[in-house]
Amino acid sequence: MIRKITLFMKKFWFRITFFTIGLGSLIWFLIRVIPKPSRINYPCMKATTPLAYSFVAYLLSLGTFTFVMKKARERFKQARYVLATMFVLVGLAAGIVTVVNNDGFLKAATTEDLQPPQTGNEPIGVAKGIMPGRVVWEHDVNATDENCTNTSGDYWYMDKNTNQSVVNNMLSAGLHKLTATTSDDAAWDAIFKYYNSNHGRGNNGYQAGEKIVIKINLNGIWNGDAAVNTSPQVCHALLNQLVNVVGVSQADIHIGDPNCSMNDATYDKLYPDFRDVIYWGYGGGLTPMEESSSAVLKYSDGVYEHHIPQSYIEATYMINVPVFKKHHRAGISITSKNHFGSLCGMTSQMHYTLPIPDAHEEGEDPNDQYGAYRCFVDIMGHEHLGGKTILYLVDGTWGSYNWGHPPIKFEMTPFNGDWPNSLFLSLDPVAVQSVCFDFLYEEFDEDHPTEGTAFMSTEHGPFPHFGATDDFLHQAADPSEWAVQYDPEGDGSVLSSMGTHEHWNNATDKQYTRNLGTGNGIDLESPYVVSVVTPVNEVEYAAEGFELSSSYPNPFSESTTIRYRLAIPSVVYLKIFNTNGQVVKQVYFNERMVGNYSYVWDGTGNSGSPVPGGTYICKITIHNARGSFDMNNKMVVMR
């Protein structure tokens, strides 16, 4: 009996599946659309309507075929051959329609409104960073074990599958390239000074006692050990930098995903070496997250507001460490989506601001047109979220195909069927997500060998190709693209450009306008990306890329002008020392283009008070594509 049932299922499985899904789609269509016809535009109805239509067409065609063939048989028996032949022809036509519609049923379920190919090298917004618009892409195939099975005893997060030493080196190298420095301590000093000088905190590095929060992504814990989270090894490398290079007290560091209790894999990796760090969660060794006393995040469309962790408000700095992955509602899940884990209370209520709010099931109207309100812009600009972030570090050592799913190997070059083995670093929140978007858009298209578009669902589909996936990046970069006035604190102070957005020229060269020397957009720093540097009148310049002229007047009593000339775009630091080697004045400049510059020193120190008479040394240090260099001049103050 069982064998007969099995044979029946094997023989008729497609018909059973067809009738079950077709009938279900028709019933769903009638329930949803008849009471409210506007629901025909919902993404769930875009998926089910073709199925329902195909099913109805199939039934009508099959019914017609059966009816006319019966009539044809009757006419043949009556020797009415002409009429019988006409019935046969009509029946054949109906049969063909049945078959065609049956095939169309399968194809209909694979369609979705996707955006067309992106236009490259059209930057918008104002680039941010020590080297403006720079995104560093570190890739090392030795970071992970290509043969990891990600099964019991061989999970992705284990030390045997993620090489801590390689990850350490990747992070260190990335920091150097991001800041155009040659040591870890110099890199961090540059990062903190860049942030502080741009937030009204003076040209200062890290100060003892200042708190740092690290937002990682642990959403995968809901789907078991095989699901990817921020790599424990990346977390360890970052803590090692902060504690042993910057000198941050462990007790001043908070790390975790506020809406998730830290998992054992991450805690067990970090705790032995960093016992005094604050780990969020519940249970032994973990500290419960405390939410802010009031809802400090005010969404600019006026619909919702959210509490955030109190530790965010108390912190001076934040580091954002998401996982490199796509998402079935947002299209991509990088640094902005990572902060859904920072929102206290329900985050699902914010789905209406994403491109596909209902994730192919049911829900609000589709939101896949440019110029709609995007909560990510508020999150990126809020004073205690993006506003405190000193570093964006995207963990692409593994990467995944959705919010809480297993890692997946990437097919595009240079990954070539291996785990992505990458880190992406930036000080520009728009640029880093734009670059990650381009990678995910290229990798996960309709023809992806492991994904495809068959039955678009939360498990499968070219999510980065959703319409308006990068709309929030347009708006974060350029206020002229705004759907609303973005004011995430609700205090009347609206945001300005938070970075630069553009798409690369193509997936082979991966060049942006700063790589090409054609604009002021993104600079993707990687051995795989060729950057064009065209110095102006290079022969006239010192080999280091700049020259420092003698200050004038010298000696001076009231002020002197310090002049220097840059051969290529450079970040500039100016320091003035007394004869005891103490810094009496320091000034940090953002990236400056090729040309002549001057700085007038009025003889005052950092405190604003006049310095004593005597001899002083002016030291200018620059960081550029060639490296880091400095030159000195003597000055005499007459009192």
C-alpha positions in Angstrom: 0.0 0.0 0.0 2.8 2.4 1.0 4.6 1.5 -2.2 1.5 2.3 -4.3 1.1 5.7 -2.6 4.8 6.5 -3.2 4.6 5.6 -6.9 1.4 7.7 -7.1 3.2 10.7 -5.5 6.2 10.3 -7.8 4.0 10.2 -10.9 1.6 12.9 -10.0 3.6 15.2 -7.6 3.6 18.1 -10.1 -0.2 18.0 -10.6 -0.7 17.8 -6.8 1.7 20.7 -6.3 0.1 22.7 -9.1 -3.5 22.3 -7.9 -2.5 22.9 -4.3 -0.6 26.1 -4.9 -2.9 27.3 -7.7 -6.0 26.8 -5.6 -4.4 28.4 -2.6 -3.3 31.4 -4.7 -6.8 31.9 -6.1 -8.4 31.8 -2.6 -5.7 34.2 -1.3 -6.4 36.5 -4.2 -10.1 36.5 -3.6 -9.7 37.1 0.1 -7.2 39.9 -0.2 -8.1 41.8 -3.4 -11.9 41.6 -3.5 -12.4 43.6 -0.3 -9.6 46.0 -1.1 -8.7 46.2 -4.9 -5.6 48.4 -4.1 -3.9 45.4 -2.6 -3.3 44.2 -6.1 -0.1 46.2 -5.9 1.2 44.5 -2.8 4.4 42.5 -3.4 2.7 39.4 -2.0 -0.1 39.9 -4.6 2.4 40.5 -7.4 3.7 37.0 -6.6 0.4 35.2 -6.1 -1.7 37.0 -8.8 0.1 35.3 -11.8 -0.3 32.0 -10.0 -4.1 32.5 -9.5 -4.5 33.7 -13.1 -2.5 30.7 -14.4 -4.6 28.3 -12.4 -7.9 29.8 -13.6 -6.7 29.8 -17.2 -5.6 26.2 -16.7 -9.0 25.1 -15.4 -10.9 27.0 -18.2 -8.6 25.6 -20.9 -8.8 22.1 -19.4 -12.6 22.4 -19.1 -12.9 23.6 -22.7 -10.6 20.9 -24.0 -12.7 18.2 -22.2 -16.0 19.6 -23.4 -15.1 20.0 -27.1 -13.4 16.6 -27.3 -16.5 15.0 -25.8 -18.6 16.9 -28.5 -16.2 15.8 -31.2 -16.6 12.1 -30.2 -20.3 12.5 -30.3 -20.2 14.1 -33.8 -17.9 11.3 -35.1 -20.4 8.8 -34.0 -23.1 10.7 -35.8 -20.9 10.8 -39.0 -20.9 14.6 -38.9 -17.1 14.7 -39.7 -16.7 18.4 -40.5 -18.2 19.5 -37.3 -16.3 16.9 -35.4 -13.0 18.1 -36.9 -13.8 21.6 -35.9 -14.3 20.5 -32.3 -11.0 18.6 -32.4 -9.1 21.8 -33.5 -10.7 23.8 -30.8 -9.8 21.2 -28.3 -6.2 21.1 -29.4 -6.0 24.9 -29.0 -7.4 24.6 -25.5 -4.9 21.9 -24.7 -2.0 24.0 -25.9 -3.2 26.9 -23.7 -3.4 24.5 -20.8 0.2 23.4 -21.3 1.5 27.0 -21.9 -0.3 28.3 -18.8 1.0 25.4 -16.8 4.6 26.4 -17.7 3.8 30.0 -17.1 2.8 29.2 -13.6 6.3 28.1 -12.8 7.9 31.2 -14.3 5.5 33.7 -12.8 6.7 32.8 -9.3 10.2 33.8 -10.1 9.5 37.4 -11.1 10.0 40.6 -9.0 10.3 44.2 -9.6 14.0 44.7 -9.7 16.0 47.9 -10.4 18.0 48.1 -13.7 21.8 48.1 -13.8 23.4 50.9 -11.8 25.0 53.9 -13.5 28.6 54.2 -12.3 30.9 57.1 -11.4 28.2 59.8 -10.7 29.1 60.8 -7.1 26.8 62.8 -4.9 27.3 64.2 -1.4 30.4 65.3 0.5 33.1 62.7 1.1 34.1 62.1 4.7 37.3 60.8 6.3 41.0 61.6 6.8 41.3 60.6 3.2 37.8 61.7 2.1 35.6 59.0 0.6 38.1 56.3 1.3 37.0 52.7 1.8 39.7 50.1 2.5 39.1 46.6 1.3 41.3 44.0 2.8 41.2 40.5 1.3 43.2 37.5 2.4 42.2 34.0 1.4 44.0 32.6 4.5 41.6 34.3 6.8 39.3 31.3 6.7 39.4 27.6 6.0 38.0 27.1 2.5 37.0 23.5 3.5 34.9 24.4 6.5 31.7 22.4 6.4 29.9 24.6 9.0 28.4 21.5 10.7 28.7 20.2 14.3 32.3 20.3 15.4 33.3 22.4 12.4 31.4 25.6 12.6 32.6 28.8 10.9 33.3 30.7 14.1 35.9 28.2 15.5 39.5 29.2 15.6 40.4 26.3 13.3 38.2 27.9 10.6 39.0 31.6 11.2 42.7 32.5 11.5 43.2 35.0 14.3 46.7 36.0 13.2 45.5 36.7 9.7 42.5 38.7 10.9 44.8 40.8 13.2 47.1 41.6 10.2 44.1 42.5 8.0 42.7 44.9 10.6 46.1 46.5 11.2 46.8 47.0 7.5 43.4 48.4 6.9 43.8 51.0 9.6 47.1 52.1 8.1 45.6 52.5 4.6 42.5 54.2 6.0 44.6 56.9 7.7 47.7 57.0 5.5 49.9 56.1 8.4 52.5 53.5 9.0 51.7 52.3 12.6 48.7 51.2 14.6 49.1 53.9 17.2 49.5 56.6 14.6 46.4 55.3 12.8 44.2 55.4 15.9 45.6 58.8 16.9 44.6 60.1 13.5 41.1 58.5 13.7 40.4 60.1 17.2 41.8 63.4 16.2 39.7 63.5 13.0 36.5 62.7 14.9 37.2 65.1 17.7 38.2 68.0 15.5 35.0 67.6 13.5 32.8 67.4 16.6 33.9 70.5 18.4 36.2 68.6 20.8 39.5 70.1 19.7 42.4 68.4 17.8 42.7 65.7 20.5 43.3 62.0 20.5 41.7 59.5 22.9 41.6 60.6 26.5 41.6 58.2 29.5 38.2 57.5 30.9 36.3 58.1 27.6 33.9 55.2 26.9 33.6 53.3 23.7 30.7 51.1 22.6 31.1 48.5 19.9 27.9 47.5 18.1 28.3 44.0 16.5 25.7 41.8 14.9 24.5 38.7 16.7 21.2 38.2 14.9 22.2 34.8 13.7 22.0 33.4 17.2 18.2 32.9 16.6 19.0 30.3 13.9 21.6 28.1 15.6 25.4 27.8 15.4 25.6 27.5 11.7 24.2 31.0 11.2 26.7 33.8 10.8 27.3 36.7 13.2 30.1 39.2 13.6 33.2 37.0 13.7 34.6 36.4 17.3 38.1 36.8 15.7 37.3 40.2 14.3 35.9 41.3 17.7 39.1 40.0 19.4 41.3 41.8 16.9 39.4 45.1 17.5 39.5 44.8 21.3 43.2 44.0 21.1 43.8 47.2 19.2 41.7 49.4 21.6 43.2 47.9 24.8 46.8 47.3 23.8 47.4 50.0 21.2 45.1 52.9 22.1 45.3 52.2 25.9 41.5 52.1 26.5 40.6 50.6 29.9 38.7 47.4 29.4 36.0 48.6 31.8 35.4 51.6 29.5 34.5 49.3 26.5 31.0 47.9 26.0 30.4 45.3 23.2 27.5 43.3 21.9 24.2 43.5 20.2 21.8 45.1 22.7 18.7 43.2 21.6 20.5 39.8 21.8 22.2 38.2 24.7 25.9 37.6 23.7 26.4 34.0 22.5 28.8 31.6 24.0 31.0 31.4 20.9 31.8 35.2 21.0 32.0 35.4 24.8 34.3 32.4 25.2 36.6 33.8 22.6 36.8 37.3 24.1 36.5 36.9 27.9 39.8 35.1 28.7 41.8 38.0 27.3 39.5 40.9 28.1 37.9 40.0 31.4 36.8 43.6 32.4 35.1 44.5 29.2 31.3 44.9 29.5 29.5 42.3 27.5 25.7 42.8 27.0 23.3 40.0 27.8 21.9 37.9 30.5 23.7 35.2 32.5 27.1 34.7 34.0 29.6 37.4 33.1 27.1 39.4 31.1 25.6 42.8 31.8 21.9 43.4 30.9 21.3 46.3 28.5 19.6 49.3 30.1 17.5 51.4 27.8 17.4 55.2 27.8 14.9 56.9 30.1 13.2 58.6 27.1 12.7 57.9 23.4 15.6 59.9 22.1 15.4 58.7 18.5 12.6 60.7 16.8 11.9 59.5 13.3 11.6 62.4 10.9 8.3 61.3 9.3 6.8 61.8 12.7 5.3 58.3 13.0 7.5 56.5 15.6 10.2 57.1 18.1 12.6 54.7 19.9 14.6 54.3 23.1 18.2 53.3 22.6 20.7 51.8 25.1 21.8 54.1 27.9 25.4 53.0 27.3 25.2 54.7 23.9 24.2 58.0 25.5 27.0 57.7 28.1 29.7 56.7 25.5 32.0 59.2 23.8 32.6 57.0 20.8 31.1 54.1 18.9 32.5 51.5 16.4 30.0 49.8 14.1 30.9 46.2 13.1 28.1 44.6 11.0 28.2 41.4 8.9 28.6 41.5 5.1 25.2 40.2 3.9 22.0 40.9 1.9 18.5 41.1 3.3 15.1 40.1 2.2 13.4 43.4 3.3 16.2 46.0 3.1 18.1 44.6 0.1 21.4 44.8 2.0 22.2 44.6 5.7 25.3 46.7 6.5 26.1 49.4 9.0 22.7 51.1 9.0 20.6 47.9 9.3 23.0 46.8 12.0 21.4 49.5 14.2 18.0 47.8 14.2 19.6 45.8 17.0 20.2 49.1 18.8 16.5 50.0 18.9 14.8 49.1 22.2 11.4 47.6 21.7 9.8 46.5 18.5 11.9 47.1 15.3 9.4 45.4 13.0 7.3 48.5 13.0 10.1 50.2 11.0 9.8 47.7 8.1 7.5 50.1 6.3 10.5 52.3 5.5 12.4 49.4 3.8 12.0 48.6 0.0 10.1 45.3 0.6 8.3 45.8 3.9 6.3 42.5 3.9 9.2 40.2 2.7 7.0 38.6 0.0 4.2 37.6 2.4 1.7 40.2 3.3 1.7 43.7 4.7 2.0 47.3 3.7 2.2 48.8 0.2 5.5 48.2 -1.5 8.1 50.8 -0.9 10.4 50.3 -3.8 10.4 53.8 -5.4 13.1 56.4 -4.9 12.3 59.4 -2.7 10.4 57.6 0.1 11.1 58.2 3.8 14.0 55.9 5.0 14.6 55.5 8.7 18.2 54.5 8.0 19.0 58.2 7.3 17.8 59.1 10.8 19.8 56.3 12.3 22.9 57.3 10.4 22.6 60.9 11.5 21.5 60.5 15.1 23.9 62.1 17.6 24.2 58.9 19.7 24.3 56.4 16.8 26.0 57.4 13.5 26.9 60.7 15.2 29.3 59.0 17.6 30.8 56.5 15.2 34.5 56.8 14.7 35.0 53.7 12.6 32.9 51.5 10.3 34.3 48.0 10.1 32.3 45.6 7.9 33.0 42.0 8.7 33.2 40.1 5.4 35.4 37.3 6.6 32.4 35.0 5.9 29.3 36.9 4.7 25.8 35.6 4.3 22.7 35.6 2.1 20.3 37.0 4.7 19.8 38.4 8.2 20.4 35.3 10.3 21.6 32.6 7.9 24.7 30.5 7.3 27.7 31.9 5.5 27.9 31.5 1.7 30.8 31.3 -0.7 31.1 34.1 -3.3 31.4 33.4 -7.0 32.6 36.8 -8.2 36.3 37.7 -8.7 38.5 37.6 -6.7 36.5 35.3 -4.4 36.1 32.6 -7.0 34.0 30.1 -5.1 35.6 30.8 -1.7 34.4 32.6 1.4 34.7 36.4 0.9 37.6 36.7 3.4 37.3 40.5 3.5 37.2 43.4 5.8 35.9 46.8 4.7 36.9 49.9 6.7 35.9 53.5 6.4 35.2 56.8 8.1 32.5 57.6 5.6 29.2 55.8 6.5 27.7 56.4 3.0 30.8 55.3 1.0 31.3 52.1 2.9 27.7 51.0 2.4 27.8 52.0 -1.3 30.9 49.8 -1.9 29.3 46.9 0.0 26.1 47.4 -2.1 28.1 47.1 -5.3 29.7 43.9 -4.2 26.4 42.3 -3.1 24.5 43.6 -6.2 27.1 42.0 -8.4 27.2 38.7 -6.5 23.5 38.1 -5.9 21.7 38.5 -9.2 19.0 36.5 -10.9 21.6 34.0 -12.2 23.4 33.3 -8.9 24.3 29.6 -9.0 23.1 28.9 -5.4 20.3 31.5 -5.3 18.5 32.3 -8.5 15.0 33.8 -8.3 12.9 30.6 -8.0 10.0 31.4 -5.7 11.3 34.7 -4.2 11.2 34.2 -0.4 13.1 35.0 2.7 15.5 32.3 1.8 16.2 33.0 -1.9 16.3 35.9 -4.3 18.5 38.8 -5.6 17.6 41.0 -2.7 20.2 43.8 -3.5 18.4 44.3 -6.8 15.2 45.4 -5.2 14.0 48.8 -6.4 15.4 51.7 -4.3 17.7 49.6 -2.2 20.2 52.4 -2.3 17.6 55.2 -1.9 18.7 55.7 1.7 22.3 56.2 0.5 21.1 58.9 -2.0 19.3 60.7 0.8 22.1 60.3 3.3 24.6 61.8 0.8 22.5 64.7 -0.6 19.8 66.6 1.1 18.3 67.5 -2.3 17.2 63.8 -2.4 15.3 64.0 0.8 11.8 62.7 1.2 11.4 64.7 4.5 13.4 67.1 6.6 15.7 64.7 8.6 16.0 65.7 12.2 16.5 62.5 14.3 16.7 64.3 17.6 13.6 66.3 16.9 15.3 69.5 18.1 15.1 71.5 14.9 18.7 70.8 13.8 18.4 69.0 10.4 21.1 66.8 9.0 23.6 67.7 6.3 25.4 65.4 3.9 26.8 62.4 5.8 29.2 61.2 3.0 29.5 60.4 -0.6 27.5 57.9 -2.7 28.3 56.4 -6.1 28.6 53.1 -7.9 31.7 51.7 -9.4 32.4 51.7 -13.1 32.2 48.0 -13.5 32.6 44.8 -11.4 35.9 43.9 -13.0 37.9 47.2 -12.4 35.9 48.3 -9.3 37.0 51.9 -9.7 35.3 54.9 -8.3 35.9 58.6 -9.2 38.8 59.1 -6.9 40.5 56.0 -8.2 40.0 57.3 -11.7 40.9 60.9 -10.9 37.7 62.1 -12.3 35.8 63.3 -9.3 35.5 63.7 -5.5 33.4 60.6 -4.7 34.7 57.2 -3.3 38.3 56.0 -3.1 38.4 52.2 -2.9 41.8 51.3 -1.5 42.8 47.8 -2.5 45.5 45.9 -4.3 42.8 44.8 -6.8 41.9 48.4 -7.7 44.1 50.6 -9.8 44.1 54.2 -8.7 45.3 57.0 -11.1 47.4 59.7 -9.3 48.4 62.6 -11.5 50.7 65.0 -9.7 50.9 68.5 -11.2 54.4 69.7 -12.2 55.9 66.9 -10.1 59.5 67.9 -11.0 59.1 71.1 -9.1 58.2 69.4 -5.9 60.3 67.5 -3.3 60.4 63.8 -3.7 58.2 63.4 -0.6 55.3 65.1 -2.3 55.5 68.5 -0.8 57.8 71.4 0.2 57.9 73.7 3.2 59.0 77.2 2.7 60.6 79.4 5.4 58.0 81.2 7.4 57.8 85.0 7.0 58.5 87.2 8.9 61.1 85.4 11.0 61.8 86.5 13.7 58.4 87.9 14.5 56.5 89.4 17.4 52.8 89.3 16.4 52.4 86.7 13.6 54.2 84.7 10.9 52.9 83.0 7.8 53.9 79.3 7.3 53.7 78.3 3.6 53.8 74.9 2.0 53.0 73.3 -1.3 51.4 69.9 -2.1 52.2 67.8 -5.1 49.4 65.4 -4.6 46.2 65.4 -2.4 47.4 65.0 1.2 46.1 65.1 4.8 48.1 67.7 6.7 49.1 68.0 10.4 50.9 71.1 11.7 52.7 71.1 15.1 54.8 73.7 16.7 57.3 72.6 19.4 59.4 74.5 22.0 63.1 73.7 22.5 62.1 71.2 25.3 60.2 69.1 22.7 56.7 70.1 24.1 53.9 70.7 21.6 52.6 74.2 22.1 50.4 74.4 19.0 48.8 71.7 16.8 46.4 72.0 13.9 44.8 69.3 11.8 43.6 69.9 8.3 41.3 67.7 6.2 42.5 66.4 2.9 43.9 69.2 0.7 44.2 69.2 -3.0 47.3 69.9 -5.1 48.5 73.5 -4.7 49.9 76.2 -2.4 48.7 76.7 1.2 49.5 79.0 4.1 48.8 79.1 7.8 49.1 82.3 9.9 50.4 81.6 13.4 49.7 84.4 15.9 52.2 83.2 18.5 49.6 81.7 20.8 49.5 78.1 22.1 46.6 75.6 22.2 45.2 77.4 25.3 45.0 80.7 23.4 47.6 82.4 25.5 50.8 83.9 23.9 53.8 81.7 24.1 57.1 83.0 25.7 59.8 84.4 23.4 62.3 82.0 22.1 63.0 79.5 19.4 60.3 77.1 18.1 60.2 74.3 15.6 57.4 74.1 13.0 56.8 70.5 11.9 54.4 69.7 9.0 53.5 66.1 8.5 51.5 64.9 5.5 49.8 61.6 4.6 49.1 60.8 1.0 49.1 58.0 -1.6 52.9 57.8 -1.4 53.2 57.4 2.4 53.8 59.7 5.4 56.4 62.4 5.4 57.4 65.5 7.5 59.6 68.6 7.2 60.7 71.1 9.8 61.5 74.9 10.0 62.8 77.0 12.9 61.0 80.2 14.0 61.9 82.8 16.5 59.4 84.7 18.6 60.4 88.1 19.9 58.8 89.3 23.1 
